[in-house]
Amino acid sequence: ELDFWIGVGYITYLSTIVAYGAWSWLVANNPLKAVTPFTLLTPIFALIGGTLFLEESLPPWKLVATIFVLSGLAINLFGNHFFKSSAPVRVEFD
């Protein structure tokens, strides 16, 4: 029963208060377009936490998925430097 209450405390305080507090601070002090891509890291932190604290297995496909997520984040953040287009894309709606 103690493990249950420790789990409830972890979910209540660390996951909710600390995570939302940090997210709110980041959004309030930085442009949203700079902060939003980092939401892609949420499943990676869950994977790391599950592996370290709950002794969950870490099969190779999860490592490959992590590489894909990190690659997507890198393209999102640094893609302008590597993939320069000659003209900006303009989208018009009727």
C-alpha positions in Angstrom: 0.0 0.0 0.0 2.9 2.3 0.6 4.1 1.9 -3.0 0.7 2.9 -4.2 0.8 6.2 -2.2 4.3 6.9 -3.3 3.1 6.5 -6.9 0.1 8.8 -6.3 2.4 11.4 -4.7 4.8 11.2 -7.6 2.1 11.6 -10.2 0.5 14.4 -8.2 3.5 16.5 -7.3 6.3 15.8 -9.7 4.4 15.1 -12.9 1.7 17.7 -12.4 3.0 20.6 -10.3 6.7 20.6 -11.4 6.1 19.8 -15.0 3.2 22.3 -15.5 5.1 24.9 -13.5 8.2 24.5 -15.7 6.1 24.5 -18.8 4.2 27.6 -17.8 7.4 29.4 -17.0 8.9 28.5 -20.3 5.9 29.6 -22.2 5.7 32.9 -20.3 9.4 33.7 -20.8 10.0 32.4 -24.4 8.3 32.6 -27.8 5.8 29.7 -28.1 7.3 28.6 -31.4 10.6 28.0 -29.7 9.1 26.0 -26.8 6.5 23.9 -28.5 8.8 21.5 -30.3 10.2 20.3 -27.0 6.8 18.6 -26.3 8.2 15.9 -28.5 10.5 15.0 -25.7 7.7 13.9 -23.4 7.6 10.2 -24.5 11.4 10.1 -24.3 11.3 11.3 -20.6 8.6 8.7 -19.9 10.7 6.0 -21.5 13.8 7.0 -19.5 11.7 7.2 -16.3 10.1 3.8 -16.8 13.5 2.2 -17.5 15.3 3.8 -14.5 12.6 3.7 -11.9 10.2 0.9 -12.9 12.9 -1.4 -14.4 10.9 -1.7 -17.6 12.6 -3.3 -20.6 14.3 -1.2 -23.3 14.0 -3.1 -26.5 15.9 -2.0 -29.6 12.7 -0.7 -31.3 12.2 1.9 -28.5 15.8 3.1 -29.1 15.1 3.4 -32.8 11.9 5.3 -32.1 13.8 7.6 -29.8 16.3 8.3 -32.6 13.4 9.2 -34.9 11.9 11.6 -32.4 15.2 13.3 -31.7 15.8 13.5 -35.4 12.4 15.1 -35.9 13.2 17.6 -33.2 16.6 18.4 -34.7 15.0 19.0 -38.1 12.4 21.2 -36.5 14.9 23.3 -34.7 17.8 23.4 -37.1 16.2 22.6 -40.5 16.4 26.2 -41.7 20.2 26.0 -41.6 20.4 22.8 -43.6 17.4 22.9 -46.0 17.3 26.5 -47.3 14.7 27.1 -50.0 15.1 29.7 -52.7 11.7 31.3 -52.1 9.4 31.3 -49.1 6.3 29.3 -49.4 3.2 31.4 -49.5 -0.2 29.8 -48.6 -3.4 31.7 -49.5 -6.9 30.7 -48.5 -10.0 31.7 -50.4 
